[in-house]
Amino acid sequence: MDRWQTLSVVLAGDGKSGSVIVMSGAKKAALREEMRARVAQLTEEERRLASERMEQEILGREEWKNASILGLYLSLTDEPQTRGLLKAALAEGKTVLFPKIDIREGLTWWEVSSRHLPETKTLWEPSPDLSVRRALEEIELFLVPGRAFDPRGVRLGRGGGHYDRALSRRGRTSRVVGMFFGQQEVEELPKEPHDIPLPAVVTEKGWRKFS
């Protein structure tokens, strides 16, 4: 625990003292770089096979089968690939929403026609002119990317806290799963007050549910 700094705080609501472990911006950046390097060690074939295993696991889950509206993302090359899930969702008649960052609102969610989705695996956001905005609360299953996770479901993202804010406002019956390569698991991540732990993650090793 000497990697992190512990701050004394007052827990909201009950006035009791407590502690929260925080990580400096520089340490978060270093950890993100470490995770990037870990994933970079995987060959393209290893990433493809790992993504296929995750896809098969997700498609067999009740969480997927019961969801008619998905919150998905178009993966980058260093993330588990999601285009197979997108193709399956559209074939099954599901509605797929993609996130777009709004400076004032955080993540907003958009339904995009398949003909307007990009072919390249670069950072992409929906165009409001070619998409229909939908309410975050409509999403029944969120598939969430990240840089790292730990055995408690604590997630490290790319920075900005956009998914944490979005997940804090999701519908009460919605389901959430993070998608990671097994190499992105770490022993412990600091959990700050605004962090929303993941109820479950899927890796090439299978589905893991956290209490």
C-alpha positions in Angstrom: 0.0 0.0 0.0 3.0 2.3 0.1 2.4 3.0 -3.6 -0.7 5.0 -2.7 -1.4 8.0 -0.5 -4.0 7.8 2.2 -6.1 10.8 3.1 -8.4 11.1 6.1 -11.9 12.2 5.2 -15.4 12.5 6.7 -17.8 9.9 5.2 -20.8 11.6 3.7 -24.0 11.2 5.5 -22.9 10.0 8.9 -20.1 12.4 9.9 -17.7 9.6 10.8 -14.1 9.7 10.0 -12.7 7.3 7.4 -9.9 7.0 4.9 -9.8 7.0 1.1 -6.8 5.8 -0.8 -6.0 8.1 -3.7 -3.5 7.9 -6.5 -1.8 11.0 -7.9 -2.3 11.9 -11.5 1.3 11.0 -12.3 0.9 7.5 -10.8 -2.3 6.9 -12.7 -0.6 7.9 -15.9 2.3 5.5 -15.1 -0.1 2.7 -14.4 -2.0 3.4 -17.6 1.3 3.2 -19.5 2.2 -0.1 -17.7 -1.2 -1.5 -18.8 -0.6 -0.3 -22.4 2.8 -2.0 -22.4 1.3 -5.3 -21.1 -1.4 -5.3 -23.8 1.2 -4.4 -26.4 3.1 -7.6 -25.6 0.1 -9.6 -26.9 0.3 -10.5 -30.6 -2.6 -9.5 -32.8 -3.6 -13.2 -33.0 -3.6 -13.5 -29.2 -5.8 -10.4 -28.9 -8.1 -11.7 -31.5 -8.5 -15.1 -29.8 -9.0 -13.5 -26.4 -11.7 -11.2 -27.8 -13.5 -14.1 -29.5 -13.6 -16.0 -26.1 -15.0 -12.9 -24.4 -17.6 -12.5 -27.2 -18.7 -16.1 -26.8 -19.0 -15.8 -23.1 -21.1 -12.6 -23.3 -23.4 -14.0 -26.0 -24.2 -16.9 -23.8 -25.1 -14.9 -20.8 -28.7 -14.1 -19.6 -27.5 -10.5 -19.2 -27.1 -10.3 -23.0 -30.1 -12.3 -23.9 -32.4 -10.2 -21.7 -31.2 -6.8 -22.9 -32.9 -5.1 -25.8 -30.9 -1.9 -25.5 -27.1 -2.0 -25.2 -24.5 0.6 -24.3 -21.5 -0.4 -26.4 -18.3 1.2 -27.6 -16.3 0.7 -30.7 -13.0 -0.8 -29.5 -9.5 0.5 -30.2 -6.7 -1.9 -31.2 -5.5 -2.2 -27.6 -8.9 -3.1 -26.3 -11.0 -6.3 -26.5 -12.7 -6.1 -29.8 -16.4 -5.3 -29.9 -17.3 -5.4 -33.5 -18.4 -9.0 -33.3 -20.8 -8.1 -30.5 -22.1 -5.2 -32.5 -22.8 -7.5 -35.5 -24.5 -10.0 -33.2 -26.6 -7.4 -31.5 -27.8 -5.9 -34.8 -28.6 -9.4 -36.2 -30.7 -10.1 -33.0 -32.6 -6.9 -33.4 -31.1 -5.2 -30.4 -30.8 -1.4 -30.2 -27.1 -0.3 -29.8 -26.2 3.0 -28.3 -22.7 4.6 -28.4 -21.2 7.2 -26.1 -20.2 10.7 -27.0 -18.5 13.1 -24.6 -20.3 16.3 -23.9 -18.3 18.9 -21.9 -21.3 19.8 -19.7 -23.2 16.5 -19.5 -20.4 13.9 -19.6 -21.3 10.8 -21.7 -24.4 11.1 -23.9 -25.7 8.1 -25.8 -26.6 7.9 -29.4 -28.3 5.3 -31.7 -26.3 5.1 -35.0 -27.3 3.5 -38.2 -24.9 0.7 -39.2 -24.1 2.4 -42.5 -22.7 5.3 -40.6 -20.3 3.3 -38.4 -16.6 3.7 -39.3 -14.4 0.9 -40.7 -11.2 2.1 -39.1 -10.3 1.2 -35.5 -9.5 4.7 -34.3 -11.1 6.8 -31.6 -14.6 7.6 -32.8 -17.7 9.3 -31.5 -21.2 9.4 -33.0 -22.1 12.5 -35.1 -25.3 14.1 -33.8 -26.3 14.9 -37.4 -26.3 11.2 -38.3 -27.6 9.8 -35.0 -30.5 9.8 -32.6 -29.9 10.7 -29.0 -31.3 8.3 -26.4 -31.6 8.5 -22.6 -28.9 6.8 -20.6 -31.6 5.3 -18.4 -32.9 3.3 -21.3 -29.7 1.2 -21.5 -30.2 -2.3 -20.1 -26.7 -3.6 -20.5 -23.5 -1.5 -20.4 -20.3 -3.0 -21.8 -17.5 -0.9 -20.4 -13.8 -0.5 -21.5 -10.9 0.3 -19.1 -7.2 0.3 -18.6 -7.1 -1.9 -15.5 -9.2 -3.6 -12.9 -8.7 -5.4 -9.5 -10.4 -8.3 -7.7 -12.9 -6.0 -6.1 -14.2 -4.6 -9.5 -12.4 -1.3 -9.1 -11.7 0.1 -12.5 -9.1 2.4 -13.9 -10.2 4.2 -17.1 -8.4 6.4 -19.6 -9.0 9.5 -17.4 -11.9 11.9 -17.1 -14.3 9.9 -15.0 -16.9 9.9 -17.8 -18.0 6.3 -17.3 -18.1 6.6 -13.5 -20.5 9.5 -13.8 -22.6 7.7 -16.4 -22.8 4.5 -14.4 -23.9 6.5 -11.3 -27.0 7.6 -13.2 -27.9 4.3 -14.9 -31.3 2.6 -14.4 -31.7 0.5 -11.3 -32.3 -2.7 -13.2 -29.5 -2.2 -15.8 -26.5 -4.6 -15.9 -22.8 -3.6 -16.2 -19.8 -5.6 -17.3 -16.2 -4.5 -18.0 -14.2 -6.0 -20.9 -10.5 -6.6 -20.2 -7.7 -8.8 -21.2 -6.5 -10.9 -18.3 -3.2 -9.0 -18.4 -5.0 -5.9 -17.2 -5.8 -7.2 -13.8 -3.8 -5.8 -10.9 -3.6 -6.7 -7.2 -5.3 -3.5 -6.0 -6.4 -0.2 -7.3 -7.3 2.8 -5.2 -11.0 3.4 -4.8 -11.9 7.1 -4.6 -15.3 8.4 -3.6 -16.5 9.1 -7.1 -15.5 5.6 -8.4 -18.2 3.2 -9.4 -17.0 -0.4 -9.1 -17.9 -2.9 -11.8 -20.3 -5.6 -10.7 -18.7 -8.0 -13.2 -15.9 -8.3 -15.7 -15.2 -10.6 -18.6 -11.8 -11.6 -19.8 -10.6 -14.5 -22.0 -10.7 -16.6 -18.8 -14.4 -16.1 -18.4 -17.0 -14.0 -16.5 -16.3 -12.9 -13.0 -18.9 -11.4 -10.7 -17.9 -9.3 -7.8 -19.9 -9.0 -4.5 
